[in-house]
Amino acid sequence: MAILNLNVNRREYQIACGDGEEQHLLNLSYELDKRVKDLSRTIGTGNQSLLLVVAAVQLLDELYELRNSGSSRANIQDEVDKISSATISQITSKIEDLARRIEKKAS
């Protein structure tokens, strides 16, 4: 088990996490820090507890919306697959075009 020092709104918190989860937890703390700082600028409070509660409520609201939007994990995965497939097709097309140009210049 690892102990991380996470900084949120210029305050340090020690959090325990499982081995190998350190980077993921750091990334989450960066997102929380950004949200809390944005809230601080918006609502102008120096009350750290209030900022953390509002950020938590916003995150829970986003989670609720995702869970209840009718989009299932399968639908999200289908969208990712479509985008990935389209991107791969575009890359393949560009590579083929480049290969044709190289062949043309070589002959």
N, C-alpha and C positions, 0 to 999 in steps of 0.2 A: 504494500500500500504506500502510495506517495502522498506527500503533503506539499501543496502548492500555495504560493503567495499570490493571490489575485488582487488586482487593483481596480476598484470601482469608484469613480468620482473622487480620485485622489486619496482614497482610503484603502488600506490593505486588509485583506481577509485571508486567513489560513483555512484551506479546504482540503480534506482528504479525498483521494480518488484511487480507483484501482490502477494497478500497473498497466501501462500502455494507453491509458485514457488521458494522460496529461495534456497533450496538444489539443485534444477535443475540448477539454474543460477550459483551457486557456482561450480558445477561439470563442467559446460561449461567453466567457468573462469579457472579452473585447466587445462583443455585441451588446452585452448588458451595460458596460461602461459607456458605450456610444449612446444608447437609449437614455440612460440616466443623465448624461451631460446635455442631450437634446431637451429632455424634460426640464432640467434646471434652467436652461435658457428660455424655455417657453413659459413655465409657470413661476420662474424666478424665486424659488425657495432654496434656502440653504439647509433645510431639514432633510438629512440623509435618509431617515426612516421613511418619510413620506415619499420621497423620490423612488426608493426601492419598492414600496408598496404599489405606487402608480405604475411603475415599469412592469411589475409582476402581473398586475391586473390587465395591462395592455397585452402582455404575452399570452396570458390565459385566454383573453378574448380572441386573439389571433388563432390560438390552438382550437378553441371552440368553433370558430368559423370554418377552419379547415376540416374538422371532424364532421361538421353538419352541412357542408356545402354540397353534398351529393357526389363529390369527387372521391372516389375510392383510391386506394393505393395502386390498384391495377390500372385505373384511368390515368393516374399520374405517370406510372411506368410506361403506359402506351404512348403518352405525349413525349416522354423522354426518348423512347425508342424511335418515334417518328422524326424528331429533331435530329437525333444522332444519325439516322439513316439518310436524311436529307443532307446533312453536313458531309457524311462520307461520300455521298454521290457527287457533291460539289467538288470535293477534294480530288476524287477519282477523275472527274471531267477535266479539272485543271492539270492534273499530272499527264493525262492522255494528250491534251493540247500541247503541253510543254514537250512531250516526247515527239510529237509530230513536227514541231518547230525544229527540234534538235536534229531529227532525221533529215528534214528538208535542207538545213544548213550544212549537214555533213555530206550530202550528195551533190 
